[in-house]
Amino acid sequence: MKVMVIQGPNLNLLGIREPRIYGPIKLEAIHQNVQKHAEQLGIEVDFFQSNFEGEIIDKIQECLGQCDGIIINPAGYSHTSVAIRDAISAVNLPTIEVHITNIHAREEFRQKSLTAEACTAVVAGFGAIGYHLALQGISQILNEINAIKAAQEQMRQNPQNQ
């Protein structure tokens, strides 16, 4: 299983940017911790960060046929980007949106996520641990999908056992 972790704008400044809100951990440390957890789960992960909406859309589209699932923190684009939402819908891969903070307890303009509507699930408010929760969740979702595919294949090969 392969999962792409996509990070949106300003997340490259974690640990520097408003640490009282986003915590002291840097993005590189989050990625290192996610990598270790992914290895324990038998998942291959790649990481991508961009401050540019079009690059995030391109990376989502590149996942089609290359990845089994996506974990995405669209950051500020969560609240504004119909284009990222449409890209997530278009690739039709299990996708979990992550937010370090609880967006529902923040400013009114942050409380609505356009991109979440296209995602399989959302993890918010757990800090950096939210990425681990998302990885655990995507692992479970992908395992269930693979089990269903295996069962369907078994039924196709042995129709008399139905």
Buried (B, 14 or more C-beta within 10 A) or exposed (E): BBBBBBBBBBBBEBBEEEEEEBBEBBBEEBBEBBBEBBEEBEBEBBBBBBBEBEBBBEBBBEBEEEBBBBBBBBBBBBBBBEBBBBBBBEBEBBBBBBBBBBBEEBEEEBEEBBBBEBBBBBBBBBBBBBBBBBBBBBBEBBEEBEEEEEEEEEEEEEEEEE
